[in-house]
Amino acid sequence: MSEPQLYFRQLLSGRDFAKEDPIARQMVNFVYAIGDRSTGEAVIVDPAYAVDDLVDAIEADGMRITGALATHYHADHVGGTMMGHTIEGATTLVERCQCAIHVQRDEVPWVQRTTGLGASDLIEHEGGDTVRVGGIEIQLLHTPGHTPGSQCFLVEGRLVSGDTLFLEGCGRTDLPGSDPELMFDSLQLLAGLPDDTIVYPGHMYSMPSSGQLSELREDNYVFKPKTREMWMQWFGGRS
């Protein structure tokens, strides 16, 4: 039986790569590779920590990295300085693979400050844009709230949700650039996706590494408030 055209791989920091990095083990970030097996092209989502480990793992699958997608600007997702530690990230990837980083337009200045990348290293997008990897289409969903330009990626029924939506909870809204009201709108957008959508979060904050959206809508407390007013009563105090 032939393999599916879609190449999709989930990698956990501190376990699958950056195994000796205490920050990677603490932060439990997921990195994703999405590509087209027929062309061997792939993009990497949120390259951080041991970038060479990530590239080597993807290349060992017979794929080559042609670009990267950033869910948002935080250093544990794209590299930079966090908690007094410098995290390797998108800058190293650009140097090794000579590829561009796809970011949401509102996130550009934040990514530049965090990573030191220049405008020529970034490709700006609006919500609803599509990135093609070989014959695979990845839809970009603008989901502000955790950061101004947070974005999620939808590909063949899989939602890579970054720090917008976890299997339990959602991203914080008390950080620079956060907005709890926009987070409510973004969660409602994601809640409207098909029931059988599989959610792949940005961190392993619960034992499953993915979950079906229909179950998350029932079980995840962030979907309990049905109006913006109710949401702000519950979560507005964070900001």
C-alpha positions in Angstrom: 0.0 0.0 0.0 1.5 3.4 -1.0 2.1 6.1 1.6 -0.2 9.1 1.7 0.9 12.2 -0.2 0.8 14.3 3.0 3.9 14.2 5.2 3.0 15.2 8.7 5.3 14.7 11.7 5.0 15.9 15.3 8.2 16.3 17.3 8.5 17.0 21.1 11.3 19.1 22.5 13.3 17.4 25.2 12.3 14.0 23.9 12.5 13.8 20.1 15.1 16.5 19.8 17.2 18.8 22.1 17.2 15.9 24.6 19.9 17.4 26.8 18.4 20.9 26.9 16.8 21.5 30.3 14.7 24.4 28.9 13.4 22.3 26.0 12.4 19.5 28.5 10.7 22.1 30.7 8.8 23.9 28.0 7.7 20.7 26.1 7.2 22.5 22.8 5.9 20.6 19.8 7.5 21.3 16.4 5.7 20.1 13.2 6.9 19.1 9.8 4.4 19.3 6.9 5.2 18.3 3.4 4.5 16.5 0.2 6.0 13.1 0.0 5.8 13.0 -3.8 8.1 16.1 -4.2 10.1 15.7 -1.0 9.4 19.3 0.1 8.5 20.2 3.7 8.0 23.2 5.9 8.8 23.2 9.6 6.4 24.9 12.1 8.0 26.8 15.0 11.7 25.7 14.7 13.3 26.2 18.1 16.0 24.7 20.4 18.2 22.2 18.5 17.5 23.2 15.0 20.1 20.8 13.5 18.4 17.9 15.3 15.1 18.9 13.7 16.5 19.3 10.2 18.4 16.0 10.4 15.3 14.2 11.6 13.2 15.5 8.7 15.9 14.9 6.1 16.3 11.3 7.4 12.7 10.9 6.3 13.8 11.8 2.8 12.3 15.3 3.0 14.0 18.7 2.4 13.0 21.9 4.2 11.9 24.7 1.9 10.4 27.1 4.5 9.1 27.6 8.0 5.8 28.7 9.5 5.7 30.6 12.7 2.6 30.5 15.0 3.9 33.5 17.0 6.9 35.4 18.1 7.7 33.9 21.5 11.3 32.6 21.8 10.3 29.0 22.6 8.7 28.9 19.1 11.1 30.9 16.9 14.2 31.3 19.0 15.5 34.3 21.0 16.0 35.2 24.6 13.7 33.9 27.3 14.1 33.6 31.1 17.8 34.6 30.7 18.4 31.8 28.2 19.2 32.1 24.5 17.2 29.6 22.4 18.3 28.6 19.0 15.6 29.0 16.4 14.6 30.5 13.0 17.8 32.4 12.5 19.8 29.1 12.5 17.3 27.5 10.2 17.5 30.4 7.7 21.3 30.0 7.7 21.2 26.3 7.2 18.4 25.9 4.7 18.3 29.3 3.0 14.6 29.4 3.4 12.0 32.1 4.4 9.8 32.2 7.5 6.1 32.7 6.9 4.5 35.0 9.5 1.3 36.8 10.0 1.5 40.5 9.1 0.8 41.8 12.6 3.5 39.6 14.0 6.4 40.9 11.8 7.9 43.5 14.2 7.6 41.1 17.1 9.4 38.3 15.3 12.1 40.7 14.1 12.8 41.9 17.6 12.8 38.4 19.1 14.9 36.7 16.4 16.9 39.4 14.8 15.8 38.3 11.4 15.4 41.0 8.7 12.4 41.8 6.5 13.9 39.8 3.6 13.9 36.6 5.8 10.1 36.9 6.3 7.1 36.4 4.1 4.0 38.3 5.4 0.5 36.8 5.3 -3.1 37.7 6.1 -5.6 35.4 7.6 -7.0 33.1 4.9 -3.8 32.9 2.9 -2.6 29.6 1.6 1.0 28.3 1.6 1.7 25.5 -0.9 4.3 22.8 -0.2 4.5 20.8 -3.4 0.9 19.8 -3.9 -0.2 20.2 -0.3 -2.1 23.3 0.7 -1.9 24.8 4.2 -4.5 27.4 5.2 -3.4 30.1 7.5 -5.9 31.2 10.2 -5.2 34.5 12.0 -6.0 33.9 15.6 -4.9 36.9 17.7 -5.2 37.0 21.5 -2.1 35.3 22.8 -0.1 37.6 20.5 -1.2 40.1 17.9 -0.3 37.9 14.9 -0.8 34.4 16.3 -1.8 32.1 13.5 -2.9 28.5 13.2 -2.4 26.1 10.3 -5.1 23.9 8.8 -4.1 21.0 6.5 -6.2 18.1 5.5 -8.3 18.0 8.6 -5.4 18.7 11.0 -5.2 22.0 12.9 -1.7 23.1 14.2 -2.9 25.5 16.8 0.3 26.8 18.4 -0.5 28.6 21.7 -4.0 29.7 20.7 -5.6 26.4 21.7 -4.3 23.6 23.9 -6.1 20.4 24.6 -6.7 21.8 28.0 -6.9 25.6 28.2 -5.5 28.2 25.8 -2.6 30.5 25.6 -2.1 33.2 28.2 -3.6 36.7 27.6 -1.5 38.6 30.1 1.7 39.0 28.1 3.0 41.8 25.8 0.7 42.0 22.8 -2.0 39.8 24.3 -5.7 40.6 24.2 -8.4 38.5 26.0 -11.2 39.8 23.9 -9.5 38.9 20.7 -8.7 35.5 22.1 -12.4 34.9 22.6 -13.0 35.7 18.9 -10.2 33.4 17.8 -11.4 30.5 19.9 -14.9 30.9 18.4 -13.3 30.8 14.9 -11.6 27.5 15.7 -14.7 26.1 17.4 -16.5 26.6 14.0 -14.2 24.1 12.2 -15.5 20.6 11.4 -16.1 18.2 14.3 -13.5 15.7 13.1 -10.7 18.3 12.9 -7.7 16.9 14.9 -6.0 19.6 17.0 -2.2 19.5 17.3 -1.2 22.0 20.0 2.0 24.0 20.5 2.9 22.4 23.9 2.3 19.0 25.5 0.4 20.3 28.5 -1.7 17.2 28.7 -1.1 13.5 28.2 -2.6 13.1 24.7 -0.5 14.8 22.0 -3.6 15.6 19.9 -7.3 15.6 20.2 -10.5 15.8 18.2 -12.2 19.2 18.1 -15.6 17.9 18.9 -14.3 16.5 22.2 -12.4 19.7 23.0 -15.5 21.8 22.5 -17.2 19.6 25.2 -14.3 19.2 27.6 -12.0 22.2 27.3 -13.1 24.9 29.8 -12.2 27.8 27.4 -15.3 26.9 25.3 -17.7 27.1 28.3 -18.4 30.9 28.0 -20.7 31.4 25.1 -20.6 35.2 24.9 -17.8 37.7 25.0 -19.3 39.2 28.2 -19.2 35.8 29.9 -15.7 35.2 28.6 -14.4 38.5 30.0 -15.9 37.7 33.4 -13.9 34.5 33.5 -10.7 35.5 31.8 -10.6 39.3 31.4 -8.8 39.7 34.8 -5.7 38.2 33.3 -4.8 41.3 31.3 
